Amino acid sequence: MSTTTGTTTKTLALWVAYGTNGVVGSIRHVDDEYQVTMAGADTATGTYPSLASAKGALHSHMTPGSAWPMFQEH
């Protein structure tokens, strides 16, 4: 748990998404939201209310026609 400007941010889980050529992104469960970050990106792509919607969003940011990635919780 870390404190930033008087608020507490709690990371509950992390999922790494693997495509056919390696890591394509990750999903972090922070507080009550799921933050999607694509591999190589400096900032999160977006924040979603559920893990299922975050997985769908991550897949939608992959190259068109890409297979559904494998998600591994860390």
The first five atom37 places (N, CA, C, CB, O) and aatype in JSON, in Angstrom:
{
  "aatype": [12, 15, 16, 16, 16, 7, 16, 16, 16, 11, 16, 10, 0, 10, 17, 19, 0, 18, 7, 16, 2, 7, 19, 19, 7, 15, 9, 1, 8, 19, 3, 3, 6, 18, 5, 19, 16, 12, 0, 7, 0, 3, 16, 0, 16, 7, 16, 18, 14, 15, 10, 0, 15, 0, 11, 7, 0, 10, 8, 15, 8, 12, 16, 14, 7, 15, 0, 17, 14, 12, 13, 5, 6, 8],
  "atom_mask": [
    [1, 1, 1, 1, 1],
    [1, 1, 1, 1, 1],
    [1, 1, 1, 1, 1],
    [1, 1, 1, 1, 1],
    [1, 1, 1, 1, 1],
    [1, 1, 1, 0, 1],
    [1, 1, 1, 1, 1],
    [1, 1, 1, 1, 1],
    [1, 1, 1, 1, 1],
    [1, 1, 1, 1, 1],
    [1, 1, 1, 1, 1],
    [1, 1, 1, 1, 1],
    [1, 1, 1, 1, 1],
    [1, 1, 1, 1, 1],
    [1, 1, 1, 1, 1],
    [1, 1, 1, 1, 1],
    [1, 1, 1, 1, 1],
    [1, 1, 1, 1, 1],
    [1, 1, 1, 0, 1],
    [1, 1, 1, 1, 1],
    [1, 1, 1, 1, 1],
    [1, 1, 1, 0, 1],
    [1, 1, 1, 1, 1],
    [1, 1, 1, 1, 1],
    [1, 1, 1, 0, 1],
    [1, 1, 1, 1, 1],
    [1, 1, 1, 1, 1],
    [1, 1, 1, 1, 1],
    [1, 1, 1, 1, 1],
    [1, 1, 1, 1, 1],
    [1, 1, 1, 1, 1],
    [1, 1, 1, 1, 1],
    [1, 1, 1, 1, 1],
    [1, 1, 1, 1, 1],
    [1, 1, 1, 1, 1],
    [1, 1, 1, 1, 1],
    [1, 1, 1, 1, 1],
    [1, 1, 1, 1, 1],
    [1, 1, 1, 1, 1],
    [1, 1, 1, 0, 1],
    [1, 1, 1, 1, 1],
    [1, 1, 1, 1, 1],
    [1, 1, 1, 1, 1],
    [1, 1, 1, 1, 1],
    [1, 1, 1, 1, 1],
    [1, 1, 1, 0, 1],
    [1, 1, 1, 1, 1],
    [1, 1, 1, 1, 1],
    [1, 1, 1, 1, 1],
    [1, 1, 1, 1, 1],
    [1, 1, 1, 1, 1],
    [1, 1, 1, 1, 1],
    [1, 1, 1, 1, 1],
    [1, 1, 1, 1, 1],
    [1, 1, 1, 1, 1],
    [1, 1, 1, 0, 1],
    [1, 1, 1, 1, 1],
    [1, 1, 1, 1, 1],
    [1, 1, 1, 1, 1],
    [1, 1, 1, 1, 1],
    [1, 1, 1, 1, 1],
    [1, 1, 1, 1, 1],
    [1, 1, 1, 1, 1],
    [1, 1, 1, 1, 1],
    [1, 1, 1, 0, 1],
    [1, 1, 1, 1, 1],
    [1, 1, 1, 1, 1],
    [1, 1, 1, 1, 1],
    [1, 1, 1, 1, 1],
    [1, 1, 1, 1, 1],
    [1, 1, 1, 1, 1],
    [1, 1, 1, 1, 1],
    [1, 1, 1, 1, 1],
    [1, 1, 1, 1, 1]
  ],
  "atom_positions": [
    [[0.85, -1.16, 0.0], [0.0, 0.0, 0.0], [0.9, 1.23, 0.0], [-0.97, 0.0, 1.22], [1.89, 1.27, 0.73]],
    [[0.56, 2.24, -0.82], [1.34, 3.46, -0.85], [0.43, 4.67, -0.69], [2.15, 3.55, -2.15], [-0.73, 4.64, -1.1]],
    [[0.98, 5.72, -0.09], [0.19, 6.93, 0.11], [0.71, 8.01, -0.82], [0.26, 7.39, 1.58], [1.91, 8.25, -0.9]],
    [[-0.22, 8.67, -1.52], [0.13, 9.73, -2.44], [-0.8, 10.91, -2.19], [0.04, 9.25, -3.92], [-2.02, 10.76, -2.27]],
    [[-0.25, 12.06, -1.89], [-1.0, 13.29, -1.63], [-2.22, 13.07, -0.73], [-1.45, 13.9, -2.94], [-3.31, 13.55, -1.02]],
    [[-2.02, 12.35, 0.35], [-3.08, 12.19, 1.32], [-4.1, 11.11, 1.02], [0.0, 0.0, 0.0], [-4.98, 10.86, 1.84]],
    [[-4.01, 10.45, -0.13], [-4.94, 9.37, -0.45], [-4.18, 8.06, -0.47], [-5.65, 9.62, -1.81], [-2.98, 8.03, -0.75]],
    [[-4.87, 7.0, -0.18], [-4.24, 5.68, -0.17], [-4.62, 4.94, -1.43], [-4.63, 4.88, 1.08], [-5.8, 4.83, -1.77]],
    [[-3.62, 4.41, -2.13], [-3.85, 3.6, -3.32], [-3.46, 2.18, -2.98], [-3.05, 4.15, -4.55], [-2.35, 1.93, -2.5]],
    [[-4.34, 1.25, -3.25], [-4.1, -0.15, -2.91], [-4.17, -0.99, -4.17], [-5.11, -0.65, -1.84], [-5.22, -1.07, -4.8]],
    [[-3.06, -1.62, -4.54], [-3.05, -2.53, -5.67], [-3.4, -3.92, -5.17], [-1.66, -2.52, -6.39], [-2.7, -4.47, -4.32]],
    [[-4.49, -4.48, -5.69], [-4.95, -5.77, -5.21], [-4.44, -6.93, -6.06], [-6.45, -5.79, -5.19], [-4.23, -8.03, -5.56]],
    [[-4.23, -6.68, -7.37], [-3.79, -7.76, -8.24], [-3.22, -7.19, -9.53], [-4.96, -8.72, -8.55], [-3.46, -6.04, -9.89]],
    [[-2.45, -8.03, -10.22], [-1.86, -7.66, -11.49], [-1.98, -8.85, -12.43], [-0.37, -7.23, -11.33], [-1.63, -9.98, -12.07]],
    [[-2.47, -8.61, -13.64], [-2.53, -9.63, -14.67], [-1.66, -9.18, -15.82], [-4.0, -9.89, -15.14], [-1.73, -8.03, -16.24]],
    [[-0.83, -10.07, -16.34], [-0.01, -9.78, -17.51], [-0.64, -10.53, -18.68], [1.51, -10.21, -17.3], [-0.99, -11.71, -18.57]],
    [[-0.77, -9.82, -19.8], [-1.37, -10.4, -21.01], [-0.27, -10.81, -21.97], [-2.36, -9.41, -21.69], [0.61, -10.01, -22.29]],
    [[-0.32, -12.06, -22.43], [0.68, -12.6, -23.34], [0.03, -12.91, -24.68], [1.34, -13.86, -22.76], [-0.96, -13.63, -24.75]],
    [[0.61, -12.36, -25.75], [0.18, -12.68, -27.1], [1.13, -13.71, -27.69], [0.0, 0.0, 0.0], [1.95, -14.28, -26.97]],
    [[1.03, -13.94, -28.98], [1.87, -14.95, -29.62], [3.35, -14.57, -29.62], [1.41, -15.18, -31.04], [4.21, -15.45, -29.73]],
    [[3.66, -13.27, -29.51], [5.05, -12.83, -29.53], [5.53, -12.28, -28.2], [5.24, -11.78, -30.59], [6.54, -11.57, -28.14]],
    [[4.83, -12.6, -27.12], [5.26, -12.15, -25.79], [4.25, -11.24, -25.13], [0.0, 0.0, 0.0], [3.06, -11.26, -25.47]],
    [[4.72, -10.45, -24.18], [3.85, -9.57, -23.38], [3.25, -8.49, -24.27], [4.63, -8.94, -22.21], [3.96, -7.82, -25.02]],
    [[1.93, -8.3, -24.17], [1.24, -7.27, -24.94], [0.66, -6.18, -24.04], [0.13, -7.89, -25.79], [0.32, -5.1, -24.53]],
    [[0.55, -6.44, -22.74], [0.02, -5.44, -21.84], [-0.22, -6.01, -20.46], [0.0, 0.0, 0.0], [0.11, -7.16, -20.17]],
    [[-0.81, -5.17, -19.61], [-1.11, -5.61, -18.25], [-2.38, -4.93, -17.75], [0.08, -5.31, -17.31], [-2.82, -3.91, -18.28]],
    [[-2.95, -5.54, -16.71], [-4.13, -4.99, -16.05], [-3.83, -4.96, -14.56], [-5.42, -5.84, -16.37], [-3.45, -5.98, -13.97]],
    [[-3.99, -3.79, -13.95], [-3.8, -3.64, -12.51], [-5.14, -3.35, -11.85], [-2.77, -2.51, -12.19], [-5.9, -2.5, -12.31]],
    [[-5.43, -4.08, -10.78], [-6.64, -3.81, -9.99], [-6.23, -2.84, -8.9], [-7.27, -5.15, -9.39], [-5.55, -3.22, -7.95]],
    [[-6.66, -1.59, -9.04], [-6.33, -0.55, -8.08], [-7.62, 0.01, -7.52], [-5.47, 0.57, -8.75], [-8.5, 0.46, -8.26]],
    [[-7.73, -0.02, -6.2], [-8.96, 0.39, -5.53], [-10.12, -0.41, -6.13], [-9.2, 1.94, -5.68], [-10.12, -1.63, -6.02]],
    [[-11.1, 0.23, -6.75], [-12.24, -0.49, -7.32], [-12.24, -0.48, -8.84], [-13.53, 0.11, -6.83], [-13.27, -0.71, -9.46]],
    [[-11.08, -0.22, -9.45], [-10.99, -0.11, -10.91], [-9.88, -1.0, -11.46], [-10.75, 1.35, -11.33], [-9.0, -1.46, -10.73]],
    [[-9.95, -1.23, -12.76], [-8.96, -2.04, -13.46], [-8.3, -1.14, -14.51], [-9.61, -3.31, -14.13], [-8.96, -0.64, -15.41]],
    [[-6.98, -0.95, -14.37], [-6.24, -0.08, -15.27], [-5.5, -0.91, -16.31], [-5.25, 0.81, -14.49], [-4.73, -1.81, -15.97]],
    [[-5.74, -0.61, -17.59], [-5.1, -1.31, -18.69], [-3.92, -0.48, -19.18], [-6.11, -1.57, -19.85], [-4.05, 0.71, -19.44]],
    [[-2.77, -1.13, -19.31], [-1.58, -0.49, -19.88], [-1.03, -1.44, -20.94], [-0.51, -0.17, -18.78], [-0.77, -2.61, -20.66]],
    [[-0.85, -0.92, -22.14], [-0.28, -1.73, -23.22], [1.24, -1.75, -23.08], [-0.7, -1.16, -24.62], [1.84, -0.8, -22.58]],
    [[1.86, -2.83, -23.53], [3.31, -2.98, -23.45], [3.98, -1.81, -24.18], [3.76, -4.34, -24.06], [3.59, -1.47, -25.29]],
    [[4.97, -1.22, -23.54], [5.71, -0.11, -24.13], [5.08, 1.25, -23.92], [0.0, 0.0, 0.0], [5.68, 2.27, -24.27]],
    [[3.87, 1.31, -23.37], [3.19, 2.58, -23.14], [3.68, 3.23, -21.85], [1.66, 2.38, -23.1], [4.03, 2.54, -20.89]],
    [[3.69, 4.56, -21.84], [4.11, 5.3, -20.65], [2.97, 5.51, -19.66], [4.69, 6.63, -21.06], [3.2, 5.71, -18.47]],
    [[1.74, 5.47, -20.16], [0.58, 5.71, -19.31], [-0.48, 4.64, -19.56], [0.0, 7.12, -19.57], [-0.43, 3.91, -20.55]],
    [[-1.44, 4.57, -18.66], [-2.54, 3.63, -18.8], [-3.39, 3.98, -20.02], [-3.41, 3.6, -17.53], [-3.6, 5.16, -20.32]],
    [[-3.87, 2.97, -20.72], [-4.75, 3.14, -21.87], [-6.14, 3.56, -21.42], [-4.83, 1.85, -22.71], [-6.81, 4.35, -22.09]],
    [[-6.57, 3.03, -20.27], [-7.89, 3.35, -19.76], [-8.15, 2.64, -18.45], [0.0, 0.0, 0.0], [-7.38, 1.78, -18.02]],
    [[-9.25, 3.02, -17.82], [-9.67, 2.43, -16.55], [-11.08, 1.89, -16.73], [-9.61, 3.48, -15.39], [-11.93, 2.54, -17.35]],
    [[-11.34, 0.7, -16.2], [-12.59, -0.01, -16.45], [-13.18, -0.52, -15.14], [-12.36, -1.18, -17.42], [-12.45, -0.74, -14.18]],
    [[-14.5, -0.72, -15.1], [-15.16, -1.12, -13.86], [-15.06, -2.61, -13.52], [-16.59, -0.75, -13.94], [-15.33, -3.0, -12.38]],
    [[-14.68, -3.44, -14.49], [-14.6, -4.89, -14.21], [-13.4, -5.49, -14.94], [-15.91, -5.61, -14.64], [-12.89, -4.92, -15.9]],
    [[-12.97, -6.64, -14.46], [-11.86, -7.34, -15.09], [-12.23, -7.76, -16.51], [-11.44, -8.56, -14.26], [-11.41, -7.66, -17.42]],
    [[-13.46, -8.23, -16.7], [-13.89, -8.66, -18.02], [-13.84, -7.51, -19.03], [-15.31, -9.23, -17.96], [-13.39, -7.7, -20.16]],
    [[-14.29, -6.33, -18.63], [-14.26, -5.2, -19.56], [-12.83, -4.74, -19.81], [-15.1, -4.03, -19.01], [-12.52, -4.3, -20.92]],
    [[-11.97, -4.82, -18.81], [-10.56, -4.47, -19.01], [-9.87, -5.43, -19.96], [-9.82, -4.45, -17.66], [-9.08, -5.01, -20.81]],
    [[-10.16, -6.73, -19.84], [-9.58, -7.72, -20.76], [-10.04, -7.45, -22.19], [-9.97, -9.16, -20.34], [-9.23, -7.52, -23.12]],
    [[-11.3, -7.14, -22.37], [-11.83, -6.83, -23.69], [-11.19, -5.58, -24.27], [0.0, 0.0, 0.0], [-10.87, -5.54, -25.46]],
    [[-11.0, -4.56, -23.43], [-10.37, -3.32, -23.88], [-8.92, -3.57, -24.29], [-10.44, -2.25, -22.78], [-8.47, -3.05, -25.31]],
    [[-8.2, -4.34, -23.49], [-6.81, -4.64, -23.83], [-6.75, -5.34, -25.18], [-6.15, -5.52, -22.73], [-5.94, -4.98, -26.03]],
    [[-7.6, -6.34, -25.38], [-7.62, -7.06, -26.65], [-7.96, -6.13, -27.81], [-8.63, -8.22, -26.59], [-7.4, -6.27, -28.9]],
    [[-8.86, -5.19, -27.59], [-9.25, -4.28, -28.67], [-8.13, -3.33, -29.08], [-10.47, -3.47, -28.25], [-8.16, -2.77, -30.17]],
    [[-7.14, -3.14, -28.21], [-6.0, -2.28, -28.53], [-4.85, -3.05, -29.17], [-5.51, -1.58, -27.27], [-3.83, -2.45, -29.52]],
    [[-5.0, -4.34, -29.33], [-3.98, -5.15, -30.0], [-4.16, -5.01, -31.52], [-4.07, -6.65, -29.56], [-5.16, -4.47, -31.98]],
    [[-3.2, -5.5, -32.27], [-3.28, -5.48, -33.72], [-4.56, -6.19, -34.18], [-2.03, -6.15, -34.35], [-4.88, -7.27, -33.68]],
    [[-5.31, -5.58, -35.11], [-6.53, -6.23, -35.6], [-6.27, -7.67, -36.06], [-7.14, -5.42, -36.77], [-5.28, -7.94, -36.74]],
    [[-7.15, -8.56, -35.67], [-7.01, -9.97, -36.03], [-6.2, -10.78, -35.03], [0.0, 0.0, 0.0], [-6.04, -11.99, -35.2]],
    [[-5.67, -10.12, -33.99], [-4.88, -10.84, -32.98], [-5.76, -11.81, -32.21], [-4.19, -9.85, -32.01], [-6.93, -11.53, -31.94]],
    [[-5.18, -12.94, -31.85], [-5.88, -13.91, -31.02], [-6.04, -13.33, -29.62], [-5.11, -15.28, -30.98], [-5.29, -12.45, -29.21]],
    [[-7.03, -13.85, -28.89], [-7.25, -13.44, -27.51], [-5.98, -13.77, -26.72], [-8.51, -14.15, -26.89], [-5.49, -14.89, -26.81]],
    [[-5.44, -12.82, -25.95], [-4.21, -13.1, -25.21], [-4.45, -14.02, -24.01], [-3.58, -11.8, -24.74], [-5.58, -14.18, -23.55]],
    [[-3.38, -14.6, -23.52], [-3.44, -15.4, -22.31], [-3.16, -14.44, -21.14], [-2.39, -16.61, -22.34], [-2.17, -13.7, -21.17]],
    [[-4.02, -14.44, -20.13], [-3.86, -13.57, -18.98], [-3.34, -14.41, -17.81], [-5.19, -12.86, -18.61], [-3.93, -15.44, -17.46]],
    [[-2.23, -13.95, -17.2], [-1.66, -14.67, -16.07], [-1.6, -13.71, -14.89], [-0.24, -15.23, -16.41], [-1.0, -12.64, -14.97]],
    [[-2.23, -14.1, -13.78], [-2.2, -13.28, -12.58], [-0.85, -13.4, -11.89], [-3.33, -13.67, -11.61], [-0.28, -14.49, -11.8]],
    [[-0.35, -12.29, -11.42], [0.94, -12.25, -10.71], [0.73, -11.77, -9.29], [1.95, -11.34, -11.44], [1.69, -11.66, -8.53]]
  ]
}
